Amino acid sequence: MEPLTNFFKDRDINDILDVGTGKGGFIPVLQQIFPNGQITGIDPDNQSLKIAGKEFPQYTFMEMQAEKLLFEDNSFDVVSISMALHHLPKVKRGLTEMKRVVKKEGWIIVNELISNQLNEAQEVHKMYHHFRSQIDRMKGTYHRKSFTKEAILQLLKEADIPIQFFFEHKKKINLVEDESELEIRVRKMQEMLELIKGRKEYEKMKPEIEKFREKALKYGFQPATSLVVVGRKRDLV
């Protein structure tokens, strides 16, 4: 995330809120960009927060919904959300809340997977993600398919968040270089499929696992491109 590091290197950033922090996956990136920042992470999943708290005991973690942030207006220098936009039942409401709690001269960072303009190995990753998200939805967990690049930019526009700049971030790695790593992914899909055993979708989705295996062996399994957007509470004059 070198563009973010370069952009923020001379800016005074102290208080950071990471929305949808989960197990703290984006925190190492925030640490690199804001080495002196104090991070607060929020997420509705208490079990994930416990893991994050053990991994990063120096920071504060709170159980909270993005659509209803329990903070005063103008509380944070930076508010971020990474790989969680597609988990929000009410995206515009969540973005509006992020805008509310960021300071008047503060910044909003969105890092989100995109579903278009992907190579074949990234399409395999999208296939894996959409398989899991479909089962989550069937089990009552809100988890939509990933957005297109254009849709993400439109969501920010609808939330009235002025965009300062954006870029695409790609990880040029094959996550299943070793076939044993592929089998781990396959087993995870099989375990998730068993959660819906007895439903009509079970037999329909079952062949998708073997299709995933075949495509991963042929093309590889590369993380989908993410769109990184930096916005503001208000436009620069």
HELIX and SHEET records of a PDB file:
HELIX    1   1 GLU A    2  PHE A    8  1                                   7    
HELIX    2   2 ILE A   27  ILE A   33  1                                   7    
HELIX    3   3 ASN A   46  GLU A   55  1                                  10    
HELIX    4   4 LEU A   85  HIS A   87  5                                   3    
HELIX    5   5 VAL A   91  VAL A  101  1                                  11    
HELIX    6   6 GLU A  120  MET A  138  1                                  19    
HELIX    7   7 LYS A  149  GLU A  158  1                                  10    
HELIX    8   8 GLU A  179  GLU A  194  1                                  16    
HELIX    9   9 LYS A  200  TYR A  219  1                                  20    
SHEET    1   A 7 THR A  60  GLU A  63  0                                        
SHEET    2   A 7 GLN A  38  ASP A  43  1                                        
SHEET    3   A 7 ASP A  15  VAL A  19  1                                        
SHEET    4   A 7 PHE A  76  SER A  82  1                                        
SHEET    5   A 7 VAL A 102  LEU A 113  1                                        
SHEET    6   A 7 SER A 226  ARG A 232 -1                                        
SHEET    7   A 7 ILE A 163  HIS A 169 -1                                        
END                                                                             
